[in-house]
Amino acid sequence: MKEIIPGIFTWPWFSERHGYDFNGWLLRDAAGNLCVDPVEMPDDVLEAIAREGASRIILTNRNHVRASAKVRARTGARVAIHPADADYARSQGAQIDEDLAHGQRLGSFVVIPATGKSPGEVALHDPARRMLVVGDACVGKPPGGLALLPAKVIDDLPDLQRSLRRIAEEIDFDVLLPGDGAPILSNARTALRALCATFLA
């Protein structure tokens, strides 16, 4: 597990099929650390998460169940997801303990809607650190840039594009931590606006 900026830890799981990393995140927060979209991990990473501690495991969308059960069993952290994605996540083996709501505060983070890829997709925004954590709303590809997942896996492309435009215009952030692909550690809002500029009106 690597600390890429102060208080933000990540570990990768390389997807040969996609050609880039899937990312798990541990976000240190005074109100309780958040483990976001945890991907598979070796034992030493699981133990590092347990040492740091986690109060909640946040699933940003229905497809990011990933290794949440393993982290939950080891740390006792509660698993949270937006209710619109909860049933599907449960069908994939997730043990859900609580719902996420738009506007909810999780320590320094605020839950914001990022719907479109799925109806319950959310992102996390830390205004003080000017940081945005996304799941499948966009991917860090190529490094330094952003892209969408293939249209065939997106429930509602126009809705997703509206979500990303709103985030790019209304949310102040400089760092973007994606569930898939390379993180952007500076000028991330510019990268998201560049992606939005490719959308048809």
C-alpha positions as CSV (number, residue, x, y, z in Angstrom):
1,M,0.0,0.0,0.0
2,K,1.4,3.3,-1.1
3,E,0.8,6.8,0.3
4,I,0.5,8.9,-2.8
5,I,-0.3,12.2,-1.1
6,P,-0.5,12.8,2.7
7,G,-3.2,10.7,4.2
8,I,-4.2,9.0,0.9
9,F,-3.2,5.4,0.5
10,T,-3.8,3.2,-2.6
11,W,-3.0,-0.3,-3.8
12,P,-3.5,-1.6,-7.4
13,W,-4.9,-4.7,-9.0
14,F,-3.9,-4.9,-12.7
15,S,-6.6,-5.8,-15.1
16,E,-5.1,-7.5,-18.1
17,R,-8.5,-7.3,-19.9
18,H,-8.7,-3.6,-19.5
19,G,-5.0,-2.8,-19.6
20,Y,-4.9,-0.6,-16.5
21,D,-5.0,-0.8,-12.8
22,F,-8.1,-1.0,-10.7
23,N,-7.5,1.0,-7.5
24,G,-8.4,0.5,-3.9
25,W,-8.3,3.6,-1.6
26,L,-7.8,4.2,2.1
27,L,-8.6,7.8,3.0
28,R,-7.3,8.9,6.4
29,D,-9.9,11.1,8.1
30,A,-10.1,12.4,11.7
31,A,-13.7,11.3,11.9
32,G,-12.9,7.7,10.8
33,N,-10.9,6.4,7.8
34,L,-12.8,5.4,4.7
35,C,-11.8,2.4,2.5
36,V,-13.2,3.1,-1.0
37,D,-13.8,0.4,-3.6
38,P,-11.3,-2.0,-2.1
39,V,-9.7,-4.2,-4.8
40,E,-8.2,-7.6,-4.2
41,M,-5.0,-7.4,-2.1
42,P,-2.2,-9.5,-0.7
43,D,-2.2,-10.2,3.1
44,D,0.3,-7.5,3.8
45,V,-2.0,-4.8,2.4
46,L,-5.0,-6.2,4.3
47,E,-2.9,-6.0,7.5
48,A,-1.8,-2.4,6.6
49,I,-5.5,-1.4,6.2
50,A,-6.3,-3.0,9.6
51,R,-3.4,-1.1,11.3
52,E,-4.6,2.2,9.9
53,G,-8.2,1.3,10.7
54,A,-11.3,1.9,8.7
55,S,-14.7,3.0,9.9
56,R,-16.6,2.6,6.6
57,I,-16.1,0.8,3.3
58,I,-17.6,3.0,0.6
59,L,-18.8,1.3,-2.6
60,T,-19.2,4.1,-5.2
61,N,-21.3,1.9,-7.4
62,R,-22.9,-1.6,-7.8
63,N,-19.9,-3.1,-9.7
64,H,-17.3,-2.2,-7.1
65,V,-18.1,-4.9,-4.5
66,R,-14.6,-6.2,-5.1
67,A,-12.9,-7.2,-1.9
68,S,-15.2,-5.4,0.5
69,A,-16.2,-8.5,2.4
70,K,-12.6,-9.3,3.1
71,V,-11.9,-5.8,4.5
72,R,-15.2,-5.8,6.4
73,A,-14.3,-9.2,8.0
74,R,-10.8,-8.0,9.0
75,T,-11.6,-4.5,10.2
76,G,-15.2,-4.5,11.3
77,A,-15.9,-1.5,9.0
78,R,-19.5,-1.0,7.9
79,V,-20.2,-1.2,4.1
80,A,-22.2,1.6,2.6
81,I,-23.6,2.1,-0.9
82,H,-26.4,4.3,-2.4
83,P,-29.7,2.4,-2.2
84,A,-30.3,2.5,-5.9
85,D,-27.3,0.2,-6.4
86,A,-27.7,-1.9,-3.3
87,D,-29.7,-4.8,-4.5
88,Y,-27.4,-5.5,-7.4
89,A,-24.3,-5.2,-5.1
90,R,-25.9,-7.7,-2.7
91,S,-26.5,-10.1,-5.7
92,Q,-22.7,-9.9,-6.3
93,G,-22.0,-11.0,-2.7
94,A,-21.8,-7.6,-0.9
95,Q,-22.8,-7.3,2.7
96,I,-24.4,-3.9,3.0
97,D,-24.7,-2.3,6.4
98,E,-25.9,1.2,5.5
99,D,-27.2,3.5,2.8
100,L,-25.4,6.5,1.3
101,A,-27.3,9.7,0.6
102,H,-26.5,12.6,-1.7
103,G,-25.1,15.5,0.4
104,Q,-24.2,13.2,3.3
105,R,-21.0,14.1,5.2
106,L,-18.5,11.4,6.0
107,G,-15.9,13.2,8.0
108,S,-14.3,15.7,5.6
109,F,-16.0,14.1,2.6
110,V,-19.3,14.9,1.0
111,V,-21.3,12.3,-1.0
112,I,-22.2,13.7,-4.4
113,P,-24.3,12.2,-7.2
114,A,-22.5,10.8,-10.3
115,T,-25.4,8.9,-11.8
116,G,-25.5,7.5,-15.3
117,K,-23.1,4.5,-15.4
118,S,-25.5,3.1,-12.8
119,P,-28.4,4.8,-11.0
120,G,-26.7,4.8,-7.6
121,E,-23.2,5.9,-8.7
122,V,-21.7,8.4,-6.3
123,A,-18.4,10.3,-5.9
124,L,-16.8,11.7,-2.7
125,H,-15.6,15.3,-2.5
126,D,-13.3,16.7,0.1
127,P,-13.6,20.5,-0.2
128,A,-10.7,21.3,2.1
129,R,-8.2,19.0,0.3
130,R,-9.8,19.9,-3.1
131,M,-10.1,16.2,-3.8
132,L,-12.6,14.1,-5.8
133,V,-12.9,10.3,-5.6
134,V,-14.8,8.6,-8.4
135,G,-15.7,5.0,-9.1
136,D,-16.9,4.3,-12.7
137,A,-18.1,7.8,-13.7
138,C,-14.8,8.2,-15.5
139,V,-11.5,6.4,-15.7
140,G,-7.9,7.7,-15.6
141,K,-6.9,6.8,-19.1
142,P,-4.5,7.8,-20.6
143,P,-2.4,8.9,-17.6
144,G,-3.1,12.5,-17.0
145,G,-6.4,12.3,-18.9
146,L,-9.9,11.0,-18.4
147,A,-12.2,8.8,-20.5
148,L,-15.5,7.0,-20.2
149,L,-16.0,3.3,-19.9
150,P,-17.4,1.6,-23.1
151,A,-21.0,2.7,-23.9
152,K,-22.2,-0.9,-23.6
153,V,-21.6,-0.9,-19.8
154,I,-23.2,2.5,-19.2
155,D,-26.9,2.4,-18.2
156,D,-27.7,6.0,-19.3
157,L,-25.0,7.8,-21.2
158,P,-26.7,11.2,-21.5
159,D,-27.3,11.1,-17.7
160,L,-23.7,10.3,-17.0
161,Q,-22.5,13.1,-19.3
162,R,-24.9,15.5,-17.4
163,S,-23.4,14.3,-14.1
164,L,-19.8,14.9,-15.2
165,R,-20.6,18.3,-16.7
166,R,-22.3,19.4,-13.4
167,I,-19.3,18.1,-11.4
168,A,-16.8,19.9,-13.7
169,E,-18.7,23.2,-13.3
170,E,-19.8,23.1,-9.7
171,I,-17.3,21.1,-7.7
172,D,-13.9,22.6,-6.8
173,F,-11.1,20.0,-7.0
174,D,-7.5,19.6,-8.1
175,V,-6.9,15.9,-7.4
176,L,-9.0,13.1,-8.8
177,L,-8.7,9.6,-7.6
178,P,-10.5,7.1,-9.9
179,G,-11.5,3.5,-9.2
180,D,-9.9,2.6,-12.6
181,G,-6.8,3.9,-14.2
182,A,-4.2,6.5,-13.2
183,P,-5.0,9.1,-10.5
184,I,-4.6,12.8,-11.4
185,L,-2.7,14.6,-8.7
186,S,-3.0,18.2,-10.1
187,N,-5.2,20.1,-12.6
188,A,-7.8,17.3,-12.5
189,R,-10.7,19.6,-13.0
190,T,-9.1,20.8,-16.2
191,A,-8.9,17.2,-17.3
192,L,-12.5,16.6,-16.5
193,R,-13.6,19.7,-18.4
194,A,-11.5,18.5,-21.4
195,L,-13.4,15.2,-21.3
196,C,-16.8,17.0,-21.1
197,A,-15.8,19.1,-24.1
198,T,-15.8,15.9,-26.2
199,F,-19.5,15.2,-25.4
200,L,-22.1,16.0,-28.0
201,A,-24.4,18.8,-27.0
